[in-house]
Amino acid sequence: MDYQHIRYSIEDRVARVKFARPPLNVFNIAMMREINDALDSCASEREVVAVVFEAAAGTRAFSAGVAVEEHVAETIYQMLEAFHQIFRTLEAAAKPTLAVVDGAALGGGCELVCACDIVVASERARFGQPEIKLGVFPPVAAILLPRVIGEKRARELILTGELIDAPEALRLGLVSYGVNSAQLEQKLQEVLNRLRELSAPALEATRRALDAGRGWSFDETLRRVENLYLNELMKTEDAQEGVRAFMEKRAPAWRNR
């Protein structure tokens, strides 16, 4: 089908989802639903050995995160549902996932990077979870980031909203390969060629085993975190003030309640 905010194709046993909402590929509800639709489509393609997320030509970031203007009472439930369904679909499909990052991967964009099995990043890549500066937190990163880069550093990044560059992300293990921008596609194809030599069902079974080996249910944990986010955090005055301040382009006036 035709998509407005993404480009989706299957090429040589690989599904490629390109974010095409310039300039910064901010995820709004409509875009996230398109991503979910594409993932549902490729999940039934038995020959597909991997899913690649990347920015389309003409955009300046992998993704600068989720649309703050939809982070209001009227749409917060739909927004969180659409965003979190991406991760639930990825877990259910169990296909190896790759992210190609050339530019910023912030907020929801960084959370998607956390969920990918293999990440190829350029020297221009930047990563971070700045949600705390809006008076909220990143639910998926709260679950995944400590398991990817380690408990202490993940806590610091989420609690401070600090951004890190590509070399630091590579050192921490958030990034698998660091290359120049001009080499991104070459390195991606090197990795994909190794996956194309393998059985798609075997890869899916292996990914399910890796998830099971963590000893926890992502879906169950995410439900608990969602409840905390929607029914406790989002009812505080500060969470609402942080979103308003961002949209009004001013510093938030925290009331600590």
C-alpha positions as a Markdown table, in Angstrom:
| # | Residue | x | y | z |
|---|---|---|---|---|
| 1 | Met | 0.0 | 0.0 | 0.0 |
| 2 | Asp | 1.0 | 3.6 | -0.3 |
| 3 | Tyr | 2.3 | 5.3 | 2.8 |
| 4 | Gln | 2.5 | 9.0 | 3.6 |
| 5 | His | 5.3 | 9.0 | 6.2 |
| 6 | Ile | 7.4 | 5.9 | 5.4 |
| 7 | Arg | 8.8 | 4.0 | 2.5 |
| 8 | Tyr | 8.5 | 0.2 | 2.7 |
| 9 | Ser | 9.9 | -2.4 | 0.5 |
| 10 | Ile | 11.2 | -6.0 | 0.5 |
| 11 | Glu | 14.5 | -6.4 | -1.3 |
| 12 | Asp | 16.4 | -9.6 | -1.6 |
| 13 | Arg | 14.8 | -11.2 | 1.6 |
| 14 | Val | 15.2 | -8.0 | 3.6 |
| 15 | Ala | 12.3 | -5.6 | 4.7 |
| 16 | Arg | 13.4 | -2.0 | 4.6 |
| 17 | Val | 11.4 | 0.6 | 6.5 |
| 18 | Lys | 12.6 | 4.1 | 5.7 |
| 19 | Phe | 11.3 | 7.0 | 7.8 |
| 20 | Ala | 10.2 | 9.8 | 5.4 |
| 21 | Arg | 8.7 | 12.6 | 7.5 |
| 22 | Pro | 11.1 | 15.5 | 7.0 |
| 23 | Pro | 12.9 | 17.2 | 8.4 |
| 24 | Leu | 13.6 | 15.1 | 11.6 |
| 25 | Asn | 11.3 | 12.0 | 11.2 |
| 26 | Val | 9.3 | 12.9 | 14.3 |
| 27 | Phe | 7.0 | 10.0 | 15.0 |
| 28 | Asn | 3.3 | 11.0 | 15.1 |
| 29 | Ile | 0.4 | 8.6 | 15.5 |
| 30 | Ala | -0.2 | 8.3 | 11.8 |
| 31 | Met | 3.4 | 7.5 | 11.1 |
| 32 | Met | 3.6 | 5.0 | 13.9 |
| 33 | Arg | 0.5 | 3.2 | 12.6 |
| 34 | Glu | 2.2 | 3.0 | 9.1 |
| 35 | Ile | 5.3 | 1.5 | 10.7 |
| 36 | Asn | 3.1 | -1.1 | 12.5 |
| 37 | Asp | 1.2 | -1.9 | 9.3 |
| 38 | Ala | 4.5 | -2.5 | 7.4 |
| 39 | Leu | 5.8 | -4.7 | 10.2 |
| 40 | Asp | 2.6 | -6.7 | 10.2 |
| 41 | Ser | 3.0 | -7.2 | 6.5 |
| 42 | Cys | 6.6 | -8.4 | 6.6 |
| 43 | Ala | 6.0 | -10.7 | 9.6 |
| 44 | Ser | 4.0 | -13.0 | 7.4 |
| 45 | Glu | 6.8 | -13.1 | 4.8 |
| 46 | Arg | 8.6 | -16.3 | 5.6 |
| 47 | Glu | 11.6 | -15.6 | 3.4 |
| 48 | Val | 12.4 | -12.3 | 5.1 |
| 49 | Val | 15.6 | -12.7 | 7.2 |
| 50 | Ala | 15.8 | -9.1 | 8.6 |
| 51 | Val | 14.0 | -5.8 | 9.1 |
| 52 | Val | 16.0 | -2.6 | 8.5 |
| 53 | Phe | 15.0 | 0.8 | 9.9 |
| 54 | Glu | 16.6 | 3.9 | 8.4 |
| 55 | Ala | 16.0 | 7.5 | 7.4 |
| 56 | Ala | 14.9 | 8.2 | 3.9 |
| 57 | Ala | 16.8 | 10.6 | 1.7 |
| 58 | Gly | 15.9 | 14.2 | 2.3 |
| 59 | Thr | 15.6 | 13.9 | 6.1 |
| 60 | Arg | 18.2 | 15.0 | 8.6 |
| 61 | Ala | 17.7 | 12.5 | 11.5 |
| 62 | Phe | 17.0 | 8.8 | 12.1 |
| 63 | Ser | 14.3 | 10.1 | 14.3 |
| 64 | Ala | 14.1 | 13.0 | 16.8 |
| 65 | Gly | 11.5 | 11.1 | 18.8 |
| 66 | Val | 7.7 | 11.1 | 19.3 |
| 67 | Ala | 5.5 | 14.1 | 18.5 |
| 68 | Val | 5.2 | 16.2 | 21.6 |
| 69 | Glu | 2.1 | 17.9 | 20.4 |
| 70 | Glu | 0.3 | 14.5 | 20.6 |
| 71 | His | 1.6 | 14.0 | 24.1 |
| 72 | Val | -1.5 | 15.7 | 25.6 |
| 73 | Ala | -4.5 | 14.3 | 27.4 |
| 74 | Glu | -6.6 | 14.0 | 24.3 |
| 75 | Thr | -4.1 | 11.7 | 22.4 |
| 76 | Ile | -1.6 | 10.4 | 24.9 |
| 77 | Tyr | -3.3 | 6.9 | 25.1 |
| 78 | Gln | -3.5 | 6.5 | 21.3 |
| 79 | Met | 0.1 | 7.8 | 21.0 |
| 80 | Leu | 1.6 | 5.4 | 23.5 |
| 81 | Glu | -0.5 | 2.5 | 22.1 |
| 82 | Ala | 0.7 | 3.2 | 18.6 |
| 83 | Phe | 4.3 | 3.5 | 19.6 |
| 84 | His | 4.5 | 0.6 | 21.9 |
| 85 | Gln | 2.7 | -1.7 | 19.4 |
| 86 | Ile | 5.9 | -1.3 | 17.2 |
| 87 | Phe | 7.9 | -3.1 | 19.9 |
| 88 | Arg | 5.3 | -5.7 | 20.6 |
| 89 | Thr | 5.1 | -6.5 | 16.9 |
| 90 | Leu | 8.8 | -6.7 | 16.6 |
| 91 | Glu | 8.9 | -9.2 | 19.5 |
| 92 | Ala | 6.1 | -11.3 | 18.1 |
| 93 | Ala | 7.6 | -11.4 | 14.6 |
| 94 | Ala | 11.0 | -12.3 | 16.0 |
| 95 | Lys | 12.9 | -11.3 | 12.8 |
| 96 | Pro | 16.4 | -9.9 | 13.3 |
| 97 | Thr | 16.2 | -6.1 | 13.3 |
| 98 | Leu | 18.8 | -3.6 | 12.2 |
| 99 | Ala | 19.0 | 0.2 | 12.5 |
| 100 | Val | 21.1 | 2.4 | 10.3 |
| 101 | Val | 21.7 | 5.8 | 12.1 |
| 102 | Asp | 23.0 | 8.8 | 10.3 |
| 103 | Gly | 22.1 | 11.8 | 12.4 |
| 104 | Ala | 20.1 | 12.1 | 15.6 |
| 105 | Ala | 18.3 | 9.2 | 17.3 |
| 106 | Leu | 16.6 | 10.8 | 20.2 |
| 107 | Gly | 13.7 | 9.9 | 22.5 |
| 108 | Gly | 11.5 | 7.3 | 20.7 |
| 109 | Gly | 14.2 | 7.1 | 17.9 |
| 110 | Cys | 16.7 | 6.0 | 20.5 |
| 111 | Glu | 14.3 | 3.5 | 22.0 |
| 112 | Leu | 13.9 | 1.9 | 18.6 |
| 113 | Val | 17.6 | 1.7 | 18.3 |
| 114 | Cys | 17.7 | 0.0 | 21.7 |
| 115 | Ala | 15.3 | -2.6 | 20.4 |
| 116 | Cys | 17.3 | -3.5 | 17.3 |
| 117 | Asp | 19.7 | -6.4 | 17.3 |
| 118 | Ile | 22.4 | -4.8 | 15.2 |
| 119 | Val | 23.1 | -1.0 | 14.8 |
| 120 | Val | 25.3 | 0.6 | 12.2 |
| 121 | Ala | 26.0 | 4.3 | 12.9 |
| 122 | Ser | 27.9 | 7.1 | 11.2 |
| 123 | Glu | 30.1 | 9.7 | 12.8 |
| 124 | Arg | 27.2 | 12.1 | 12.7 |
| 125 | Ala | 25.0 | 9.9 | 14.9 |
| 126 | Arg | 23.8 | 11.2 | 18.2 |
| 127 | Phe | 21.8 | 9.2 | 20.8 |
| 128 | Gly | 19.8 | 10.1 | 23.9 |
| 129 | Gln | 16.7 | 10.0 | 26.0 |
| 130 | Pro | 15.9 | 13.7 | 26.8 |
| 131 | Glu | 12.3 | 13.0 | 28.0 |
| 132 | Ile | 13.2 | 13.9 | 31.6 |
| 133 | Lys | 13.6 | 17.5 | 30.5 |
| 134 | Leu | 9.8 | 17.5 | 29.6 |
| 135 | Gly | 9.0 | 16.0 | 33.0 |
| 136 | Val | 8.4 | 12.5 | 31.7 |
| 137 | Phe | 10.4 | 9.3 | 31.1 |
| 138 | Pro | 10.9 | 6.9 | 28.2 |
| 139 | Pro | 9.0 | 3.7 | 29.0 |
| 140 | Val | 10.7 | 1.4 | 26.5 |
| 141 | Ala | 14.2 | 2.7 | 27.3 |
| 142 | Ala | 13.5 | 2.2 | 31.0 |
| 143 | Ile | 13.2 | -1.5 | 30.2 |
| 144 | Leu | 15.7 | -2.0 | 27.4 |
| 145 | Leu | 18.5 | 0.5 | 27.8 |
| 146 | Pro | 19.9 | -1.0 | 31.1 |
| 147 | Arg | 20.0 | -4.4 | 29.4 |
| 148 | Val | 21.8 | -3.1 | 26.4 |
| 149 | Ile | 24.5 | -0.8 | 27.9 |
| 150 | Gly | 24.4 | -1.7 | 31.6 |
| 151 | Glu | 22.4 | -0.5 | 34.6 |
| 152 | Lys | 24.5 | 2.4 | 35.9 |
| 153 | Arg | 25.1 | 4.2 | 32.6 |
| 154 | Ala | 21.6 | 3.7 | 31.4 |
| 155 | Arg | 20.2 | 5.1 | 34.7 |
| 156 | Glu | 22.4 | 8.2 | 34.3 |
| 157 | Leu | 21.4 | 8.8 | 30.6 |
| 158 | Ile | 17.7 | 8.5 | 31.4 |
| 159 | Leu | 17.8 | 10.5 | 34.6 |
| 160 | Thr | 19.9 | 13.4 | 33.2 |
| 161 | Gly | 18.7 | 13.4 | 29.5 |
| 162 | Glu | 22.4 | 13.5 | 28.4 |
| 163 | Leu | 23.1 | 12.9 | 24.7 |
| 164 | Ile | 26.1 | 10.8 | 23.6 |
| 165 | Asp | 28.0 | 10.7 | 20.3 |
| 166 | Ala | 28.6 | 7.7 | 18.0 |
| 167 | Pro | 32.0 | 6.7 | 19.6 |
| 168 | Glu | 30.5 | 6.7 | 23.1 |
| 169 | Ala | 27.5 | 4.7 | 21.8 |
| 170 | Leu | 29.9 | 2.2 | 20.2 |
| 171 | Arg | 31.9 | 1.9 | 23.4 |
| 172 | Leu | 28.8 | 1.3 | 25.5 |
| 173 | Gly | 27.5 | -1.4 | 23.1 |
| 174 | Leu | 24.4 | 0.6 | 21.9 |
| 175 | Val | 26.0 | 0.7 | 18.4 |
| 176 | Ser | 27.5 | -2.4 | 16.7 |
| 177 | Tyr | 29.5 | -0.7 | 14.0 |
| 178 | Gly | 30.7 | 2.8 | 13.6 |
| 179 | Val | 31.6 | 3.9 | 10.0 |
| 180 | Asn | 31.7 | 7.1 | 7.9 |
| 181 | Ser | 28.4 | 8.2 | 6.4 |
| 182 | Ala | 29.6 | 7.2 | 2.9 |
| 183 | Gln | 30.2 | 3.6 | 4.2 |
| 184 | Leu | 26.8 | 3.0 | 5.9 |
| 185 | Glu | 25.2 | 1.1 | 3.0 |
| 186 | Gln | 28.3 | -1.0 | 2.4 |
| 187 | Lys | 28.5 | -2.0 | 6.0 |
| 188 | Leu | 24.8 | -2.7 | 6.2 |
| 189 | Gln | 25.0 | -5.0 | 3.1 |
| 190 | Glu | 28.0 | -6.9 | 4.7 |
| 191 | Val | 25.9 | -7.7 | 7.7 |
| 192 | Leu | 22.8 | -8.5 | 5.6 |
| 193 | Asn | 24.7 | -10.8 | 3.3 |
| 194 | Arg | 25.7 | -12.9 | 6.3 |
| 195 | Leu | 22.0 | -13.1 | 7.3 |
| 196 | Arg | 20.9 | -13.9 | 3.8 |
| 197 | Glu | 23.1 | -17.1 | 3.9 |
| 198 | Leu | 20.9 | -18.4 | 6.8 |
| 199 | Ser | 17.5 | -19.9 | 7.3 |
| 200 | Ala | 14.8 | -17.4 | 8.1 |
| 201 | Pro | 12.9 | -19.9 | 10.4 |
| 202 | Ala | 16.2 | -20.6 | 12.2 |
| 203 | Leu | 16.9 | -16.9 | 12.7 |
| 204 | Glu | 13.4 | -16.4 | 14.1 |
| 205 | Ala | 13.7 | -19.3 | 16.5 |
| 206 | Thr | 17.1 | -18.0 | 17.6 |
| 207 | Arg | 15.8 | -14.6 | 18.3 |
| 208 | Arg | 12.9 | -16.0 | 20.3 |
| 209 | Ala | 15.4 | -18.0 | 22.3 |
| 210 | Leu | 17.5 | -14.9 | 22.9 |
| 211 | Asp | 14.4 | -13.1 | 24.2 |
| 212 | Ala | 13.4 | -16.0 | 26.4 |
| 213 | Gly | 16.9 | -16.2 | 27.8 |
| 214 | Arg | 16.4 | -12.7 | 29.3 |
| 215 | Gly | 14.1 | -14.4 | 31.8 |
| 216 | Trp | 11.4 | -11.7 | 31.6 |
| 217 | Ser | 8.4 | -10.9 | 29.5 |
| 218 | Phe | 8.8 | -7.6 | 27.6 |
| 219 | Asp | 5.0 | -7.3 | 27.1 |
| 220 | Glu | 4.2 | -7.9 | 30.8 |
| 221 | Thr | 6.9 | -5.5 | 31.9 |
| 222 | Leu | 5.8 | -2.8 | 29.4 |
| 223 | Arg | 2.2 | -3.1 | 30.7 |
| 224 | Arg | 3.4 | -2.3 | 34.2 |
| 225 | Val | 5.5 | 0.6 | 33.0 |
| 226 | Glu | 2.6 | 2.0 | 30.9 |
| 227 | Asn | 0.3 | 1.9 | 33.9 |
| 228 | Leu | 2.9 | 3.9 | 35.9 |
| 229 | Tyr | 3.3 | 6.4 | 33.0 |
| 230 | Leu | -0.4 | 6.9 | 32.2 |
| 231 | Asn | -2.0 | 6.6 | 35.5 |
| 232 | Glu | 0.6 | 8.2 | 37.8 |
| 233 | Leu | 3.1 | 10.3 | 36.0 |
| 234 | Met | 0.8 | 11.9 | 33.4 |
| 235 | Lys | -1.6 | 13.0 | 36.2 |
| 236 | Thr | 1.1 | 15.2 | 37.8 |
| 237 | Glu | 1.1 | 18.9 | 37.1 |
| 238 | Asp | 4.8 | 18.8 | 36.2 |
| 239 | Ala | 4.3 | 16.3 | 33.4 |
| 240 | Gln | 1.6 | 18.5 | 31.8 |
| 241 | Glu | 3.7 | 21.6 | 32.3 |
| 242 | Gly | 6.8 | 20.1 | 30.7 |
| 243 | Val | 4.8 | 19.3 | 27.5 |
| 244 | Arg | 3.2 | 22.7 | 27.5 |
| 245 | Ala | 6.6 | 24.5 | 27.9 |
| 246 | Phe | 8.1 | 22.5 | 25.1 |
| 247 | Met | 5.3 | 23.4 | 22.7 |
| 248 | Glu | 5.4 | 27.1 | 23.9 |
| 249 | Lys | 9.2 | 27.2 | 23.5 |
| 250 | Arg | 9.9 | 28.3 | 27.0 |
| 251 | Ala | 11.6 | 26.9 | 30.1 |
| 252 | Pro | 9.3 | 24.8 | 32.3 |
| 253 | Ala | 8.2 | 26.1 | 35.6 |
| 254 | Trp | 8.3 | 23.0 | 37.8 |
| 255 | Arg | 5.9 | 23.0 | 40.8 |
| 256 | Asn | 7.1 | 19.6 | 42.0 |
| 257 | Arg | 3.7 | 18.1 | 42.1 |
